[in-house]
Amino acid sequence: ECYGMLRGACSAIRPVAVGRHAWLFAGSDKGAERAATIYSLVVTCRAIGVEPFEYLRDVLRRLAADRRADPATLTPRAWKRERARQAASGAPR
């Protein structure tokens, strides 16, 4: 049970603790690596105030359209900066 000031910390690590058991059943080492990558992207999005589903949907669509897309432009932070620039210039997303 979490109390007071620790509640935020407990809430932050709960998905990791719950996920540990589920990750045992990733199917393979490659499957576990892929799951860890997606988890890392989702956590990064949440930490910087980006909606993870919106980010992943947009990035996966871009990759499907152009497999040569620069990975550095597809990180959550770079994606957020690009969205902010587009919003400031009035350009469509």
N, C-alpha and C positions, 0 to 999 in steps of 0.2 A: 504494500500500500504506500502511496506517495502522499506527502504532506507539505503544505505551505510552499516554500521556495523551491522545493525539489520537484513539484508537480510538473513544471515545464521541462525539466531534464528527463523525468520519467516518460513524459509524452513523446519526447524526441527520440528516445531509444527503444520505446515499445515496439515499433515496426521491425527494428533490427532483431530484437529478441524473439519476436514471433516468427520472423522470417528464417531465422537460423534453422529451425526444425524443417520448414518447407524446403529450404535450399538443399537439404540432404537428398531430395528427390528430384533434382534438376535433370536427371537422366544421363548426363555425361559431364565431363570436365568442360567441354565447349558450351554446353547448355548452361552450366553454372556461370561461366564467364559472361555469356550473353545476358543472363539475368542480373548479374552484378553491374554490367554496363547500363542497362535500363534503369536499375534502382539508383545508380549514381546520377544519371541524368535527371530523374524525377526529383531526387533530394536536392540537387543543385537548383533546379527550377523553383522549387518551393522556397529555398533559402533566399533567392534573389527576387521573389515576387512575380514569377512567371507561371501561368497556368500550364502544368505539365502536358495535359492532353492537347491543348492548342499548339504548344511547341512541337511535340512529337508528330502530330498530324501534319503540320507544315513542313517539317524537316523530312519526313518520310515521303511526302509528295514531291519535294524538290529532288530528293535522291532518285526517285522513280523516273522523273523527267530528265535528269542530267546526272549520270553517275560520275561525271568528272567534277562535280561541285567541290569547291575547296572546303575541306573539313574544318578549317579554322574559322570559317564564316558561319558554321552550323552549330557552334557551341552555344549553350544557353545564354551566356553573357553577350556574345557577339550578336546572337539573334535578338536579344532584348534591345541592344544599342541600335540595330538596324530598324527595328519596329519603332523606336522612339524617333529616329531620323525621318522615317516615312510619315509618322504622325505630324511631326513638326513642319514637313514640307507639303503636307496635304496629299501625298502620293497614295495611290491605292495599295492595299496589302497584297 
